[in-house]
């Protein structure tokens, strides 16, 4: 009977926007579509919360940008009109500027390195500062490394990227990096990007492979370059009011479910990477794998002194030294 009850709560509350039979329903907004890694991870989160609270708490998943772009949803979480969100940290920067450290190009060696930093002391210190910004962070995850797509030409070196008009996130560090590379950065919320690419408002965009597929950018882009220029963390946020209303037991349940969901997110990201490039090829996208990453890295080295001053050389060294 309990399993049937929990399943009913999940079916009606998760993703559909309708919740029944729960004492508390918390809304959770994000921009990914139903097959996006974070959407699958948040479905697992909702299921675990329903199961471990005996259906007392339901998570109302509002994906696909139903509540707006990441920035709008974060603002709503601050206001308490949306209870939870799972945005890219590149947008959280607009509310917690210290999170911009994660946007430094070529900061992480690989996903294991990023995970070690995000799940370790540095990540915990970053989460601990969020309540001062009107947010509570439950757990970090990752969308993977960002790649560059465009409709003009294959990009193998920085000179190939010069002059391209590229959609970027609403993030000053991202904008500075692309300007350094001679690109014309155009900040834009993700729900607007497909149409902008389709109509030629911008030449291209940059995102992890999973986001490129789930936002259908392969339908409106000709070239994808495996630049791996930046890693994109995710953070699961909850409004302070919603968090404080939880009992200590429920807070522990949320923390464990959030950790498990982010582990599931990584599994889904890695699955997409194994199959995603073939998916894009089938859509007619040319995959450029022989990218001169060293040249891209060298072209932005002039910014690293600024990064050290902005974030602290000790913190950057600690990230580099994390195993």
N, C-alpha and C positions, 0 to 999 in steps of 0.2 A: 504493500500500500504506500509506504513512504517513497519508494523509488518511483512509483507511478505519479505521486503527487509532485515530486521534485521535477520529473521529466515534463509534466504539464507546465510548471512554472517557467522552465527553461524555454520550452517551445513557444509559449505565449509572450514571454518577457524579452528574450534575447533576440535582437535584430529586428523584430517586427514592430517594436514601438508600443506594444500592448502588454500590460502586466496585470496578473490577477493573483489572488490567494496569497499575497505576501503582506507582512506588516509594514515593510519599508521597501520602496522601489527607488533605486538610484539610477539616474541617467548617465550614460557613458558615450560621449561623442568622439568620433575620429573620422579621418578623411578616406581611408582605404575602403575599397569595395569588398564584397563578401568573400572573395578568394585571396585577398591580401594577407600576408603573414600575420599582421597585427590583428586583423579581423578574426582569423582562426584562433589566435592566441586569446583574444578577448572573449570569444565564445567559450573557450575552455575556462577562463576566469569566471564567467557568469555561472557556468555549470558547477564549478567547485564551490563558489559562494552559496549557491542554492542548496547543494548537497550538505555542506558542513554547517549551515544554519538551519537545516530542516525546512527550508522554504520560507523562513522568516524574512530574508532579504533577497530581493530580485534585482538583477542588473538589466536595465533597459538599454540595449545596444542600439545606438543611432549612428550607423556607419555611412560611408559614401558621401561624406560632406553634408549630410542632412541638416546638421546644426551650424554649418558654415565651415570655413577653413580653420586650420589649426589655431591661428591667432585669435579669431573670433570665439572659438570654443574655450580657449584658455581664459580669455576675458570673462566669459560666462561662468567658468569655474571660480574665478576670483569673486565674482558677484554672488555666486551661489545659485544662479538660475540654471546651471548645468552642474551635476554633481561630480563627474569624473571625465577625464580625457586621457588620450595616449598619444601626445604629439611628438614630433621630432624636436630634439633639444635645440636645433637651429632656429626654431621659432620661439622656444622658451626664452631665448636670449633677449627678446624684447621685454621680458618681465624680470629676468635674472641675468644681467649682463655677464656675470662670471662664467655662465655656461658656454660662452663663445669660445672658450679654450678648446672645446671638442671640435670646433670647426677649423682649426688650424690644418692646412693641407699636409698630408703625409705624416700625421701625428702618430697613427697606429700602424704597426707592422702587419697585422692580420687580425682576424676576428678574435682569436684566442687572446691576443694582447689587449684588444679593446675590452673584452669581457673581464679580464683580470683587473683592469683599471676601474671599470664601472662597478664591478661587484665588490671591490676592495675598499680600502680606507679612503682613497680619493673620492670614489663615488659616494660613499656614505657621508663624507664631509659636504659634498655638493648638495645632497638631499637635505641635510640638516639645516642648510641656509634658506630653504624654500619657504618655511612658514613666515619669515620676515617679508616675503613678497606676496603673501596672501594665498599660498598654495602649500599642499602637503604632497611630498613625493613618496610613493610606495616602493618602486623598483625601477631599475634601468634595464633596458634591452637594447637591441640594435637592428637597424634595417639593412646593414651591410655597407659596402663601399659604393660610392657614387661614380657613375659613368656619364660620359657626354654624348648626346645625340644631336643631330642637326640635319637640315635638308639641303645644304649647299655643297659640301665636299667632304671626303674622308679626312679625318683629323688624326695625324700621326705624331705631330710635333707642335710646339707652341705657335710657330709661325702659321700653321694651317688654321689655327683657331682665331687669329687676329681678324678683327672686323666683324665677327659673327655677333648677331644679336641673340643673346641667350637668356632665357627665363631663369632667374635665381630665386632663392627663398628671400623672405623679407628680413635680411640679416646683413648688417654692415660689414662684418668680416668677410663673408662670402663675396659681397660686392667689391670690396677692396682687392681681394685675391684675383677675381676675374678681370678687373681693370688693369692689374699688374700684368696680366697675360695678354692685354690688348683686345679683350672681348668687351662688347657693349652689354653690360648686365641690366636686366629688366626685372625688378622684383614683381612677383605676382603670386596670388594665392592659387593653390593647386587646382581647385575646381574650375579655374578660368583657363588653364594651360592648354587643354586639348583644342579648344576653339581657336586660341591664339596661334597655335602651331598650324592648324588647318587653314587659317586665313592668312598666314604669313606675317602676322603681327610680330612674331619672333621667329628666328631661324631654328632655334633648338632649345634644349633644356638639359638639366643634369640631375640624375636620380639613381638610386640603386636599381638593379635589374628588376626586382620584384615590383617596385613602384612603377617602372616603365611599362611593364606588362599589365598590371592591374588598372592603370589609368589609360590603357589602350593607345599609348603613344606610338607604338609600332605601326599603327594604322596611318600615321601622319608624319613619320620620320623616315629618312632614307639611310642614315649612317649612325652606327653606334660605336664609339671608341672606348676601349677598355682602359680608361685613364686611372681608375682607382684613386682619384685625387683626394678624397676625403671620406671618412667613415661617418655614418649618421646614427647616433644613438636615439633611442626612444625613452621616454619616461612616463610611467603611469602616475597620473595626478588625481588627487581628490580634494574637494573643497574643504577648508578647515571646519566649516559648520557641519558638513556631513561626517567628517572624520571624528570630530569631538562627540557626535551623537552616538557613535559606536561604543559598545562596552569594551573593556580590555580584552575579553575573550574574542570578540568579533574583530578587534584590531589585529590580533594575532592571526586570525583566520584570513583576513584581507592581505596581511603581509606575506603569508605562506602562499596564498593563491596567486598573488602578484608575481612572486619569485618563480613559481611553476609556469605561469603564463609566459613570462619572458624567456624561459628556457624553451618552451614550445615555439615561441616566435623565432628563435634562432634556428630550430629544426626546420621550420617552414621556409625561412630565408635560404638555408643551405639546399633545400629541395628545389626551390625555384632556380637557384644558380646552376644546378645540374641539368635542368631541362629548359631554362628560360631562353638561352641563346638560340637553341633550335627553334623555339616558338617564334622568336623575332625573325629568324631567317625565313621561316615559313610565311611570314607577313611581308617579305621582300626587303627587310632591313639588312644592309651590308655590315657585318661585324668586323671592326678593325682591331685586331689583337696585337699587332706589332707597334704599339705606342711607345714612344721614347719617354718613359716616365722620368728618367733622370734629367732630361731636358726641362720637363715641366717643373720638377723640383728645383732645379737650378734657377729657373726664371722667377720663382717666388722667394728665393733665399733672402732677398733684400728686405723682406717683411719680418724675418725672424727676430731681428733685434727689437723691433717694435712689439712683437708677441712676448718676448722675454720681459720687456719693461711693463707691458700691460698685465700679464698674468703671473709674473715672477719666474725667474730662471730656475729657482729651486723646485717649483711645481712642475715645470716642463721637464727638468732632469728626473724628477720622481716618476713621471709618466714614462719617460724613455727607459728608465731602469726597472720598470715593473715587469716581472716574469709571469 
